[in-house]
């Protein structure tokens, strides 16, 4: 009864207040229009958009997307950062300026946010005919319980109060003159095109740039708080969503100054508002907002009830924002707004005067002393006494629920350093509007006068920041913030990704996640080009999934090769681009590295001094011999397909046998290409280029002997003889690259996985050298064409082939390309391989090449590669050697290292945590992120023998999407091994193969019976 009476009294007061003030909900919005982008601004930044809005009193407002902290920082580090921001603000935060910071936590908004992030990838899957939509949606569903929509805003105001009287007078006069010259009619409800004071705009732009710079450069390593100016259209849309949560469509867009507008409404000779877009307030409040009778100060809008609390007592012991956040019930939605104004002591001069007069009591003496202390700080320039007001809001679709939410919210606030709040404001609409970013500058909360440092420390400034608003890969923070990561981002100079984790830490899952994200890149119309150098069949699940999911005519685009050291897999490392007689500069660098590796001394893990220079000279000599002085001549019977085409074209009959015996293969290549037989021309070129034995023979040419004949190795052996011995040994040892190319990867192949298990040796020095050679060989086999660009290729292309290669260059330039190195530690960190990867990354940046590298420990990765890497994922802590590298080379904080050790311990039921480091053009981002896969995705990447057999059995019986849904429901952890083991124990003594086969068939049958409802639902859909 008492609660009802209080609510009824509050409703009466609210109604009276609204009646007396004569205000409608739209009147609580101070925004009128936006400032368009000037030509001068477009000249500086062609992509510039409007970010400044105009209030009714000509105050200018800009809202920043408050992303949060670049780095992981503990409490002490954060408080130091606040001190630094406060110190800088002392110089410019004065009369006419105001800050607002708004943070919102909306659990129900998670699904929409995650679906909007995933939508481009889902559209790509549909466009490519890839049956992976179920996997993408399942990942979203799996993450929803862990995520809340959590936008944060920093609102910056500059009011006319900043101008001197004369300056204000002149600006107003200019504004009136502009209106008179343009014969601007009366516009009462529309957006006026003449609306800004020129001097105020200059001051506001300067203020915004200063704030942006000071926040971002504060703190350790000048990586402070990341702010992004929010486009005016987006802010208005987000305000409308806050007001009308149910009916605002995700595609709704406000009409602002400069947008195309069709005049609507009735005409009036006294008002021409119908010729302009409605003022912002009318676009936001397009439905009635009510204060239902008997519901106190609850506001109902669009079927949602909103309640508001305002702080009446500043905390005795100010606490950081995370203390409030962690004590909050995360199932309820809530919003908090902080308003920070300068000259707080002036605003409180009446209270200060009263406290001085009545200081005979202990309480008032303490109040007076507090005012005196703040005055002293201001006089000495140590701090700013700010006016500080805080309001809170929560909402629900049911009145009872919103009241319950208000109680939970109030309880959490009271524990935040000893605060007091009230839900009675007299005008519930004003209180509600005061919780939204930029809606109004007024705030019904009691104004406190804390030091600016204390006020800043209570704000949500150190939430994890991301430089990307959208991205192919959607991760999350452990706190619950969705975290998109853009692969091949223009925000990074290179695209080298390092994944570091010992076995069992989720490295393979992350590698699969990254590559799957790239496959589903927004706008893609076909599979990207990926060469995946694999060890341990990490890619097997991805390959099986893609083959299963692609349309029938595209399954061949995914190829898996188990590399062996045999002629069957022979690929000549000295092949050239079609028509060329000489390698490009980038290819020559690779060949020099490869030949030098063949001459590595395992005892020193290096080639003797002078070998690299000798190889460079040798490459020039050998290719020149094959092209000019002693070319390889055509022979009948070597390439039957070439012979057949020459006869079919009746070209062979034009010359006698002697002429053909003296004709170089290069000339045959030109003839075939000129007649449109490109593939046969390629076969002819393979016979024309050098092979490894040609390099041995060329060591005896006079030019080589003249330059290197006197050179010796450290043991006194002739350098030429040493190289000759090494190359001869390699010709016998490595069958797969000792001769001409016989292994063909189809030009239609898009994703090529090269399994290295059969050719890699152990961790001995000799093994590391061989491993490095085969990694280089696999790289050249799958990705040689990734690095071509016009600058390096066209100068070595004969005129006949120029147009062919220009077309090829255009095609390659449009492709996304990935060269993936798994289990990189097997290369032993040999300098030649590291240099090749860094060169590939720098050259590949021009051609759109991404290079992910997976290894077990950072200590396995040479320093130059760590320095070059732009995205680093460390998936397990407590490694002393890695900790030292992280601190010295990657400059992570002690706080970040502590969280890595504490939170990153391998995959768990909620996903796998990792320390993610992103080197971007605006600074280094360091955060703890979580990769949470849905059960369908876990089944897609599963490479367990039993699970793969079960998956294949179900694929044969029902559609793939239905099979995956059944497996996900029956085994949400992504494996059926426990149930299969139990079935094996109950079965007889059949042979192992028959046993496994019968078990998977029996289990598949059982699952189909158990999940009949699922099958019927999917088939009906």
HELIX and SHEET records of a PDB file:
HELIX    1   1 UNK A    2  UNK A   21  1                                  20    
HELIX    2   2 UNK A   25  UNK A   28  5                                   4    
HELIX    3   3 UNK A   39  UNK A   44  1                                   6    
HELIX    4   4 UNK A   75  UNK A   89  1                                  15    
HELIX    5   5 UNK A  109  UNK A  128  1                                  20    
HELIX    6   6 UNK A  133  UNK A  144  1                                  12    
HELIX    7   7 UNK A  160  UNK A  162  5                                   3    
HELIX    8   8 UNK A  165  UNK A  181  1                                  17    
HELIX    9   9 UNK A  198  UNK A  216  1                                  19    
HELIX   10  10 UNK A  220  UNK A  222  5                                   3    
HELIX   11  11 UNK A  232  UNK A  243  1                                  12    
HELIX   12  12 UNK A  273  UNK A  275  5                                   3    
HELIX   13  13 UNK A  280  UNK A  284  1                                   5    
HELIX   14  14 UNK A  321  UNK A  327  1                                   7    
HELIX   15  15 UNK A  344  UNK A  347  1                                   4    
HELIX   16  16 UNK A  349  UNK A  357  1                                   9    
HELIX   17  17 UNK A  362  UNK A  379  1                                  18    
HELIX   18  18 UNK A  399  UNK A  414  1                                  16    
HELIX   19  19 UNK A  428  UNK A  433  1                                   6    
HELIX   20  20 UNK A  452  UNK A  457  1                                   6    
HELIX   21  21 UNK A  507  UNK A  519  1                                  13    
HELIX   22  22 UNK A  540  UNK A  549  1                                  10    
HELIX   23  23 UNK A  552  UNK A  557  5                                   6    
HELIX   24  24 UNK A  567  UNK A  569  5                                   3    
HELIX   25  25 UNK A  585  UNK A  598  1                                  14    
HELIX   26  26 UNK A  611  UNK A  624  1                                  14    
HELIX   27  27 UNK A  625  UNK A  629  3                                   5    
HELIX   28  28 UNK A  640  UNK A  648  1                                   9    
HELIX   29  29 UNK A  652  UNK A  654  5                                   3    
HELIX   30  30 UNK A  657  UNK A  661  1                                   5    
HELIX   31  31 UNK A  665  UNK A  674  1                                  10    
HELIX   32  32 UNK A  678  UNK A  688  1                                  11    
HELIX   33  33 UNK A  692  UNK A  698  1                                   7    
HELIX   34  34 UNK A  702  UNK A  708  1                                   7    
HELIX   35  35 UNK A  719  UNK A  733  1                                  15    
HELIX   36  36 UNK A  735  UNK A  737  5                                   3    
HELIX   37  37 UNK A  765  UNK A  783  1                                  19    
HELIX   38  38 UNK A  784  UNK A  787  5                                   4    
HELIX   39  39 UNK A  790  UNK A  793  1                                   4    
HELIX   40  40 UNK A  794  UNK A  796  5                                   3    
HELIX   41  41 UNK A  799  UNK A  801  5                                   3    
HELIX   42  42 UNK A  802  UNK A  813  1                                  12    
HELIX   43  43 UNK A  824  UNK A  827  5                                   4    
HELIX   44  44 UNK A  831  UNK A  847  1                                  17    
HELIX   45  45 UNK A  858  UNK A  860  5                                   3    
HELIX   46  46 UNK A  863  UNK A  868  1                                   6    
HELIX   47  47 UNK A  880  UNK A  888  1                                   9    
HELIX   48  48 UNK A  894  UNK A  903  1                                  10    
HELIX   49  49 UNK A  935  UNK A  941  1                                   7    
HELIX   50  50 UNK A  945  UNK A  957  1                                  13    
HELIX   51  51 UNK A  960  UNK A  970  1                                  11    
HELIX   52  52 UNK A  977  UNK A  986  1                                  10    
HELIX   53  53 UNK A  992  UNK A 1010  1                                  19    
HELIX   54  54 UNK A 1012  UNK A 1020  1                                   9    
SHEET    1   A10 UNK A  31  UNK A  34  0                                        
SHEET    2   A10 UNK A  52  UNK A  55 -1                                        
SHEET    3   A10 UNK A  60  UNK A  69 -1                                        
SHEET    4   A10 UNK A 152  UNK A 158 -1                                        
SHEET    5   A10 UNK A  97  UNK A 105 -1                                        
SHEET    6   A10 UNK A 334  UNK A 341 -1                                        
SHEET    7   A10 UNK A 387  UNK A 396 -1                                        
SHEET    8   A10 UNK A 304  UNK A 313 -1                                        
SHEET    9   A10 UNK A 299  UNK A 301 -1                                        
SHEET   10   A10 UNK A 289  UNK A 290 -1                                        
SHEET    1   B 4 UNK A  31  UNK A  34  0                                        
SHEET    2   B 4 UNK A  52  UNK A  55 -1                                        
SHEET    3   B 4 UNK A  60  UNK A  69 -1                                        
SHEET    4   B 4 UNK A 225  UNK A 229 -1                                        
SHEET    1   C 9 UNK A  31  UNK A  34  0                                        
SHEET    2   C 9 UNK A  52  UNK A  55 -1                                        
SHEET    3   C 9 UNK A  60  UNK A  69 -1                                        
SHEET    4   C 9 UNK A 152  UNK A 158 -1                                        
SHEET    5   C 9 UNK A  97  UNK A 105 -1                                        
SHEET    6   C 9 UNK A 334  UNK A 341 -1                                        
SHEET    7   C 9 UNK A 387  UNK A 396 -1                                        
SHEET    8   C 9 UNK A 304  UNK A 313 -1                                        
SHEET    9   C 9 UNK A 420  UNK A 422 -1                                        
SHEET    1   D 2 UNK A 473  UNK A 476  0                                        
SHEET    2   D 2 UNK A 482  UNK A 485 -1                                        
SHEET    1   E 9 UNK A 558  UNK A 562  0                                        
SHEET    2   E 9 UNK A 751  UNK A 755  1                                        
SHEET    3   E 9 UNK A 529  UNK A 534  1                                        
SHEET    4   E 9 UNK A 817  UNK A 821  1                                        
SHEET    5   E 9 UNK A 849  UNK A 855  1                                        
SHEET    6   E 9 UNK A 496  UNK A 500  1                                        
SHEET    7   E 9 UNK A 871  UNK A 874  1                                        
SHEET    8   E 9 UNK A 912  UNK A 920 -1                                        
SHEET    9   E 9 UNK A 923  UNK A 931 -1                                        
END                                                                             
